[in-house]
Amino acid sequence: MRFQPTDDQRALRAGVRGLLQRRFGRGALRAAVDRPGALDRGLWRELGEAGFFALRLPEADGGVGLGLPEAVLAFEEAGRALLPGPLVATHLAAGQVPGAASGQTVVTAVYGGLVEWLGEADVVRGDATGALPLTSVDPMTPLHRVVRAAEDRLPDPVAVLLTAAEQLGGAARTCELAAEHARVREQFGQPIGAFQAVKHLCAESLVRVETARVAVYAAAITADPLDIAAARLLADEAAVRCARDCLQVHGGMGFTWEAEVHLYLKRAWVRAQRMGSSAESEEKLAGELLSEVR
Amino acid sequence: MDLSCTPEEEEFRARLREWLAEVLPTLPPKPSPDDWPGRRAYDLGWQRMLYDAGYADVHWDASPTVRLIFLEEAEKAGAPYVGANFVGLLHAGPTIAAEGTPGQRERWLPPILRGDEVWCQGFSEPDAGSDLAALRTRAWRDGDDYVVSGSKIWTSHAEVADWCELLVRTDPGAPKHRGITWLAMPMDAPGVTVRSLRTLAGSEEFAEVFLDEVRVPVANRIGAENDGWRVTMVTLSFERGTAFVGEVVACRRVLGELARQALANGRWDDPSLRRRLGQLNAEFRALWRLTQWNVSEAERKGGAPGVGGSVFKLRYSHARQELYDAAAEVLGPESLDLGRPWVLDRLSSLSYTIAAGTSQIQRNIVAERILGLPKGR
């Protein structure tokens, strides 16, 4: 069994991480926070050139010809970097909406009764007629509310999986930020990471990240809707709770606008809502328990 | 990334499945949990059947994936648990295989595989549980023997064991991680007294072992004198790596049974219970993936499983308790009846966040060894 990323997959992940570190480091992140609602079109085209949107498009159609596991690794990196924009919708539109694959066209979609980035998008998939603007809790994700019963069904499983991958990346990053802070921040004459109360918050974060990681990767391999529903639940839990615990480990600093922690938590909330209510995923998984073939 | 097995591995699975279907109906009924001699005979008999069919050494010689297939199929078919052979097969055996001399391997390994001898673990002491390096049981040289005095606790299977993997302090002056030695002690040696301990589940699962000037030949020492700490770390990495694989399969089966029971007694109509069972389904699916992940990592790197075992144990031990709490919710008032099937399991599951290192100790391991946080209070 080879349930570990291959050398090619590791190289792909490192490539995406490198690109995002260069083009969307801390400076760019803070700039994006200060200009809410504005999408960096130059960055969007660079992502397109790097193949981020065309990753799963067949080579014959001008795509990269890779599969869901590779897409999941790339979206994990996007989640890690807190990359803003309707990434999932544009990725899913590649090959269907002209210019989406290359990053020339920004595509958004109606998911979970919400539309992200309606003002900046060139194309909207789904019916967003009469959408009402919200004052978004996440300063990097403008939101509109769509009041239509038809949008309350469970979204496309691939959209769910890619969102879970972003949640995983965010969770992994906040776990790292918490551990880094705990190693250097001193109180009572020693690093706070030496205190078990802090140590255990960090350890629980890591356990959540690693559990979500295997669920997300396995779902990318099987593409099974139930595996995807499970991955979604674990990734949402990891993203939200790791961000909360990271905030807690940072103490007073964690409650400031200056620290990045709140941005991770707010994005995790947005992504959890994007995929509709978690109750639907839970009901789906409960129903499976009654089926005879397991 | 790939979750598939090779054709050879699938062939192994098919052959094993066929064999299990053939032999399991021939097994005698399971003895009562309190019948120690009966349990010993039953568990050793099963080990002998595995030996005769060529499956006895699957924990030692097979690849991690083949071991995973074995545990998965055995549990799915309802085969007996490793039981009284646990320490021999999963602790002492691998340790002697890795650290023993050719003569020691020849003496102790075949009887473990054939199901002739039972081992127990003499690590924990009343004043040194997870702080293993604080152990105080003393051993001093007298000619060709060590003379051992002290006491051990939480010793599973001590009542019926032939051998004990015993940690003793051979140099009290050395720093506490040094000065420890690993000995194979015969349980019938003069001076060994076993006293059963009753668990909160009402069963006698483990015992205290008192050692009063017990003579153990120097030839029974595994590894060098005062090098027992390193030898022990080899043992513990086996324990945390592979101990719970079959149980995850069992928990997934229980979850399905709970859902069907809830449907039968009307509890299924409660959406909060359904959602809880759905969450648990996600949880145990992920735990199975975590098992596969750890196994494929061990396969890639070779050697003993790493700290991934601590991550698994932390998540699994709590999930198992939540599973049986959900069972109590399904059972309603009957959850207070010890005669009901899941009630004893609920009590037993309380040990999982304690045994082989409490969750608090596991979190320290994860924080210090994976996240690099400083050691401290």
Interface residues (C-beta under 8 A of the other chain):
Chain A: M1 R2 F3 Q4 P5 T6 Q9 P69 C175 A179 A182 R183 Q190 P191 G193 A194 F195 Q196 V198 K199 H200 C202 A203 E204 L206 V207 E210 T211 A212 V214 A215 Y217 A218 A220 I221 T222 L226 D227 A229 A230 A231 L233 L234 A279 S281 E282 E283 K284 L285 A286 G287 E288 L289 L290 R294
Chain B: M1 D2 L3 S4 C5 P64 T65 L68 R252 L255 G256 L258 A259 R260 L263 P271 R274 R275 R276 L277 G278 Q279 N281 A282 E283 R285 A286 L287 R289 L290 Q292 W293 V295 S296 E297 E299 R300 G308 V311 L314 R315 Q360 Q362 R363 N364 V366 A367 E368 I370 L371 G372 L373 P374 K375 G376 R377
